[in-house]
Amino acid sequence: MIRTSSVKLTVIPAIAYKEKHPAGGSAIVILRADATQPGIATISKTSGEPIIASNTPAEGFPKEAFEEAIALTSGMPYHKKGKPTVVAQDLELQEAAAVEEPAAEEAEDQDTDLEDIADSAEYKAILYAFTDKNGKISYEHVNKEMIQFAHSSEMVGRMIAAGESDDAIRLYIVGTKFRNISGNKDLTDEQVLKIAELIGEASPKGIFKELNAEIRSMKGAQKKKR
């Protein structure tokens, strides 16, 4: 089966995919049919903007192409090992097949789990719920929904009063919302965390930054009542 981790660009005739950068974070790789060298840029952890590698030709790989690639691959899984074959036909590019290298069994199992989640109806429903009209994940919307639920949930109130950890409270909030949105009440905590990992990877400052701050604020308010 052909994976859908690569996207077709409109700014230039090319395809792009996201991969893990050896130094940490994410990188965008752009492949053109008329160029042997790919264009590469890392994604800034502070601004989310592309930082184009010095050996990437500016003429063939403009910044706008990397910005489009970042937007299109937002929320998508990392491309697995091996570069897709680029085929030029009437100036249109297609992804043919990926030549994958063998990996350690444990790492392969983890990749498969993430891919299964990325292909699931639950993940797609959650991704759609938090995607804005421009096709980008709205982290403001994500946090707003989670915070509203946190204040309306009696269970969250009891967890805060009982002194539960921030992680446990956040997992309950996110898990409940994800299960409600996807319609699958049987999503495990592990699956919830994997979905959050896929969605949150594209956020340069962390997907639940505002939610985390609100949980701390709610716990602080609880202490003052005592």
C-alpha positions as CSV (number, residue, x, y, z in Angstrom):
1,M,0.0,0.0,0.0
2,I,1.3,3.5,-0.9
3,R,1.6,5.7,2.2
4,T,0.2,9.2,2.1
5,S,2.9,10.9,4.1
6,S,4.0,12.9,1.0
7,V,2.1,15.9,-0.4
8,K,2.0,17.6,-3.8
9,L,2.9,21.3,-3.8
10,T,1.3,24.0,-5.9
11,V,4.0,26.7,-5.5
12,I,6.5,24.6,-7.5
13,P,6.2,21.3,-9.3
14,A,7.3,19.0,-6.5
15,I,6.3,16.7,-3.7
16,A,7.3,17.2,0.0
17,Y,7.3,15.2,3.2
18,K,8.2,15.6,6.8
19,E,10.9,13.7,8.6
20,K,12.6,13.7,12.0
21,H,15.7,15.8,12.1
22,P,18.8,14.0,13.6
23,A,19.4,17.0,15.9
24,G,15.8,17.0,17.1
25,G,12.6,18.5,15.8
26,S,11.2,18.2,12.3
27,A,12.5,18.8,8.8
28,I,10.8,19.3,5.5
29,V,12.2,17.6,2.4
30,I,11.1,18.8,-1.1
31,L,11.8,16.7,-4.2
32,R,11.6,18.0,-7.8
33,A,11.6,15.9,-10.9
34,D,14.0,18.3,-12.6
35,A,16.5,18.4,-9.7
36,T,18.8,15.7,-8.3
37,Q,19.3,17.5,-5.0
38,P,16.4,17.8,-2.7
39,G,15.5,21.0,-0.9
40,I,15.7,20.7,2.9
41,A,14.6,23.0,5.8
42,T,14.2,22.5,9.5
43,I,11.1,23.8,11.2
44,S,11.8,26.5,13.9
45,K,10.6,25.4,17.3
46,T,9.8,29.0,18.3
47,S,8.1,30.4,15.2
48,G,7.1,27.3,13.1
49,E,8.8,29.0,10.1
50,P,11.2,27.1,7.8
51,I,14.9,27.4,8.3
52,I,16.3,26.6,4.8
53,A,19.5,24.6,4.6
54,S,22.4,26.7,3.2
55,N,23.0,24.1,0.4
56,T,19.4,24.3,-0.9
57,P,19.2,26.2,-4.2
58,A,17.1,29.4,-3.7
59,E,15.8,29.5,-7.3
60,G,14.4,25.9,-7.3
61,F,13.2,25.9,-3.7
62,P,11.7,29.2,-2.6
63,K,10.6,29.8,1.0
64,E,7.0,29.8,-0.1
65,A,7.3,26.2,-1.1
66,F,8.5,25.2,2.3
67,E,5.8,27.2,4.0
68,E,3.2,25.4,1.9
69,A,4.8,22.1,2.7
70,I,4.7,22.8,6.4
71,A,1.0,23.7,6.2
72,L,0.1,20.6,4.1
73,T,2.0,18.1,6.3
74,S,0.7,19.5,9.5
75,G,-0.7,16.7,11.6
76,M,0.6,14.0,9.2
77,P,3.0,11.2,10.3
78,Y,6.7,11.4,9.5
79,H,7.7,9.8,6.2
80,K,9.3,6.5,6.8
81,K,12.9,5.7,5.7
82,G,13.6,5.8,2.0
83,K,12.8,8.6,-0.5
84,P,9.7,8.4,-2.7
85,T,10.3,8.1,-6.4
86,V,9.3,11.3,-8.2
87,V,7.7,10.8,-11.6
88,A,7.2,13.8,-14.0
89,Q,4.3,13.6,-16.4
90,D,2.9,16.6,-18.1
91,L,4.5,18.8,-15.4
92,E,2.6,16.8,-12.7
93,L,4.3,14.8,-10.0
94,Q,3.2,11.6,-8.4
95,E,4.5,9.6,-5.5
96,A,5.3,6.0,-6.8
97,A,6.7,3.7,-4.2
98,A,8.9,4.1,-1.1
99,V,12.0,1.9,-0.7
100,E,12.1,1.2,3.0
101,E,15.1,0.2,4.9
102,P,14.8,-2.5,7.6
103,A,14.6,-1.1,11.2
104,A,14.8,-2.5,14.6
105,E,11.8,-4.6,15.5
106,E,10.7,-2.4,18.4
107,A,11.0,0.8,16.4
108,E,9.1,-0.8,13.5
109,D,6.3,-1.7,15.9
110,Q,6.1,1.8,17.2
111,D,6.0,3.2,13.6
112,T,3.2,0.8,12.8
113,D,1.2,1.8,15.8
114,L,1.5,5.5,14.9
115,E,0.6,4.8,11.2
116,D,-2.5,2.8,12.3
117,I,-3.7,5.7,14.4
118,A,-2.9,8.2,11.6
119,D,-5.1,6.1,9.2
120,S,-7.9,5.6,11.7
121,A,-11.3,7.2,11.4
122,E,-10.9,8.5,15.0
123,Y,-7.8,10.4,14.3
124,K,-9.3,11.9,11.1
125,A,-12.4,13.0,13.0
126,I,-10.4,14.7,15.7
127,L,-8.0,16.3,13.2
128,Y,-11.1,17.6,11.2
129,A,-12.7,19.0,14.4
130,F,-9.6,21.2,15.1
131,T,-8.7,22.2,11.5
132,D,-9.5,25.8,10.5
133,K,-10.8,27.0,7.2
134,N,-7.3,27.3,5.8
135,G,-6.6,23.6,6.4
136,K,-4.3,24.2,9.4
137,I,-4.7,22.8,12.9
138,S,-5.9,25.5,15.2
139,Y,-4.2,25.1,18.5
140,E,-6.1,28.0,19.9
141,H,-9.3,26.0,19.2
142,V,-7.8,22.9,20.7
143,N,-7.0,24.6,24.0
144,K,-10.2,26.6,24.1
145,E,-12.3,23.4,23.9
146,M,-10.2,21.6,26.5
147,I,-10.3,24.5,28.9
148,Q,-14.1,24.9,28.6
149,F,-14.5,21.2,29.3
150,A,-12.1,21.4,32.3
151,H,-14.3,24.1,33.9
152,S,-17.6,22.3,33.3
153,S,-16.5,18.8,34.4
154,E,-17.3,17.7,37.9
155,M,-14.7,15.0,37.6
156,V,-12.0,17.5,36.8
157,G,-13.0,19.4,39.9
158,R,-12.8,16.3,42.0
159,M,-9.4,15.4,40.6
160,I,-8.1,18.9,41.4
161,A,-9.5,18.8,44.9
162,A,-7.9,15.4,45.4
163,G,-4.5,16.8,44.4
164,E,-4.1,14.6,41.3
165,S,-1.1,15.3,39.1
166,D,-1.2,17.8,36.2
167,D,-0.5,14.9,33.8
168,A,-3.4,12.8,35.1
169,I,-5.8,15.7,34.9
170,R,-4.7,16.7,31.4
171,L,-5.0,13.0,30.2
172,Y,-8.5,12.8,31.5
173,I,-9.5,16.1,29.8
174,V,-7.9,15.3,26.5
175,G,-9.0,11.6,26.6
176,T,-12.7,12.5,27.3
177,K,-12.8,15.1,24.5
178,F,-11.1,12.9,22.0
179,R,-13.5,10.0,22.8
180,N,-16.5,12.3,22.4
181,I,-15.3,13.8,19.2
182,S,-14.4,10.5,17.6
183,G,-17.4,8.7,18.9
184,N,-15.2,5.8,20.1
185,K,-15.6,5.5,23.9
186,D,-13.1,2.6,23.8
187,L,-10.0,4.7,22.8
188,T,-7.3,3.7,25.2
189,D,-5.1,6.2,27.0
190,E,-2.2,5.1,24.9
191,Q,-4.2,5.8,21.7
192,V,-5.2,9.2,23.0
193,L,-1.5,10.0,23.7
194,K,-0.5,8.9,20.2
195,I,-3.2,11.1,18.6
196,A,-2.1,14.0,20.7
197,E,1.5,13.3,19.6
198,L,0.6,13.4,15.9
199,I,-1.5,16.6,16.3
200,G,0.9,18.3,18.6
201,E,4.1,17.7,16.7
202,A,3.2,20.5,14.4
203,S,2.9,23.0,17.2
204,P,6.2,24.9,17.8
205,K,5.2,25.8,21.4
206,G,3.4,22.6,22.5
207,I,-0.2,21.8,21.8
208,F,-1.5,22.0,25.4
209,K,0.5,25.1,26.6
210,E,-2.6,27.1,27.5
211,L,-4.4,24.0,28.9
212,N,-1.4,23.3,31.2
213,A,-1.4,26.8,32.4
214,E,-5.1,26.7,33.1
215,I,-4.8,23.4,35.1
216,R,-2.1,25.1,37.3
217,S,-4.4,28.1,37.7
218,M,-7.3,25.9,38.8
219,K,-5.1,24.0,41.2
220,G,-3.9,27.3,42.6
221,A,-7.4,28.6,43.1
222,Q,-8.3,25.4,44.9
223,K,-5.5,25.8,47.4
224,K,-6.7,29.3,48.2
225,K,-10.1,28.0,49.1
226,R,-8.6,25.7,51.8
